[in-house]
């Protein structure tokens, strides 16, 4: 029998981090600055400053309202509330909130852009043949235009 206490112990220990049932998640807080590539196999929430590519393949990336990301994104889902300067490739969905500022191209199967968001770039919407969980090279090649 699972109690409420057992359920709470499985929750993320980071305030504001995405809570995902069944798999891990990571969080980079607003006081953190990172230069370099981020790759991984779990959900990720960014609230800090990142300079470099973020690739989490078949997982969800959340760019919080205080985040500043300069680099490309490759994920299954991308939820953008902060600033992104780079291309975003999400095989399933991209959601852009009204507080977001994006300069770069978007490629996804589904997209939501709230009124008030800033976006400068091209949008490619359609079914993406790339498999979720594919390796990084496959994801990067799949999003490039010929």
C-alpha positions in Angstrom: 0.0 0.0 0.0 1.4 3.4 -1.0 0.8 6.3 1.4 0.8 10.0 0.7 4.2 10.2 2.4 5.6 7.6 0.0 4.3 9.6 -3.0 5.8 12.8 -1.7 9.3 11.2 -1.3 9.3 10.5 -5.1 8.6 14.1 -5.9 11.4 16.5 -7.1 13.4 18.1 -4.3 13.9 21.2 -6.4 11.3 24.0 -6.1 9.6 24.6 -9.4 11.1 21.6 -11.1 8.8 19.7 -13.4 7.3 16.8 -11.5 7.1 13.8 -13.8 5.5 10.5 -12.9 7.8 7.5 -13.7 11.0 9.3 -14.7 13.6 11.7 -13.4 13.8 15.4 -13.9 16.6 18.0 -13.5 16.6 21.7 -12.7 19.0 24.5 -13.3 18.1 27.4 -11.0 18.1 31.2 -11.6 21.4 31.7 -9.9 23.2 29.3 -12.3 25.2 30.1 -15.4 26.3 27.4 -17.7 28.5 27.5 -20.8 28.6 24.2 -22.8 26.4 21.5 -24.2 23.7 19.9 -22.1 22.6 16.4 -23.1 20.5 13.9 -21.2 17.7 11.5 -20.9 15.2 13.1 -18.5 13.0 16.2 -18.3 14.8 19.4 -17.7 13.7 22.8 -16.3 16.0 25.8 -16.9 15.7 29.1 -15.0 19.3 30.2 -15.3 21.6 31.4 -18.1 22.8 28.7 -20.6 25.1 29.3 -23.5 25.2 26.1 -25.6 23.0 23.5 -27.2 20.4 21.7 -25.0 19.6 18.2 -26.3 17.3 15.9 -24.2 15.9 13.8 -27.1 12.6 12.2 -26.0 12.0 14.4 -23.0 10.4 17.7 -22.1 12.4 21.0 -21.8 10.9 23.8 -19.8 12.6 27.2 -20.2 11.3 29.3 -17.3 10.5 33.0 -17.4 13.8 34.0 -15.8 15.9 31.8 -18.2 18.2 33.1 -21.0 19.3 30.4 -23.4 21.6 31.0 -26.3 21.8 27.8 -28.4 19.7 25.2 -30.2 17.2 23.0 -28.5 16.4 19.4 -29.4 13.6 17.8 -27.3 10.3 15.9 -27.5 8.4 18.8 -26.0 9.6 22.4 -25.4 7.7 24.8 -23.1 9.2 28.3 -23.5 8.5 31.2 -21.1 11.9 32.8 -21.1 14.4 34.0 -23.7 15.8 31.7 -26.4 18.2 32.7 -29.2 18.6 29.6 -31.3 16.6 27.0 -33.2 14.1 24.8 -31.5 13.3 21.3 -32.7 10.6 19.4 -30.7 9.2 16.3 -32.4 5.9 16.4 -30.5 5.1 20.0 -29.4 6.3 23.5 -28.7 4.4 25.8 -26.4 5.4 29.5 -26.2 3.9 31.6 -23.4 3.2 35.3 -23.5 6.4 36.1 -21.5 8.7 34.3 -24.0 11.1 35.9 -26.5 12.4 33.7 -29.3 14.8 34.5 -32.1 15.3 31.3 -34.2 13.5 28.8 -36.3 10.9 26.3 -34.9 10.3 22.8 -36.1 7.5 20.6 -34.5 4.4 18.6 -35.1 2.2 20.9 -32.9 2.6 24.4 -31.7 0.9 26.9 -29.3 1.9 30.6 -29.2 0.2 32.8 -26.7 -0.7 36.3 -27.6 2.0 38.7 -26.4 5.0 36.4 -27.1 7.9 37.7 -29.1 9.0 35.4 -32.0 11.3 36.1 -34.9 12.0 33.2 -37.2 10.5 30.5 -39.4 8.1 27.8 -38.4 7.9 24.3 -39.8 4.9 22.3 -38.7 4.2 18.8 -39.7 4.6 15.2 -38.7 8.2 14.4 -37.9 9.4 11.0 -38.8 12.2 11.1 -36.2 11.7 8.5 -33.5 11.4 9.6 -29.9 14.5 8.6 -28.0 16.7 8.5 -31.1 20.4 9.2 -30.7 21.6 12.8 -30.9 23.1 12.6 -34.4 19.7 11.3 -35.8 17.8 14.1 -34.1 20.2 16.7 -35.4 20.1 15.5 -39.0 16.3 15.0 -38.9 15.7 18.7 -38.2 18.0 20.2 -40.9 16.6 21.5 -44.1 18.1 20.2 -47.3 
